[in-house]
Amino acid sequence: MLDDFLAAAASQWGWLALGMVLAITEMVAPGYFLIWVAAAALLTGVIAAAVPLALSLQVVLFVILAGLVLAGARAWLADNPVESADPMLNDRGARLIGETVTVTHAIDGGSGRVKQGDSEWIAHGPDAEPGTRMRVSGHDGAVLIVEHLH
């Protein structure tokens, strides 16, 4: 009986330690997943401290709690999506819409090259000679759509 009590006490500290390790891992490499599993491990440790359970029951409890916590977190995140401070951060073409560019290789037959800042881009638009300044009106992947300045 004392052995069972000592095993239960040791396992509660194991769950709490696992929860802390998972929480720290989430802080180091955030992904909005491990923190919920950490919460389930911590809850398992707290419940194991309050109610002596066999290790097999603790594992079952952990699996159930992890499922419930993950389902709840998914529902909460669906209702409260994370908004980006800069939604076009990784869309360089979209960031250039409205910017002025300079034709570097003549746009002939609808295709040429333009320069914006220190980058040169393939461009589609009306015919234009090198040195002509144009405005970016859109993009198609890495190809800028340009138009004459008005």
Secondary structure, DSSP 4 states (H G I P E B T S, - for coil): -HHHHHHHHHHHHHHHHHHHHHHHHHHHS--SSHHHHHHHHHHHHHHHHHS---HHHHHHHHHHHHHHHHHHHHHHHHHSPPPPSSTTTT-HHHHTTT-EEEEEEEEETTEEEEEETTEEEEEESS-B-TT-EEEEEEEETTEEEEEE--
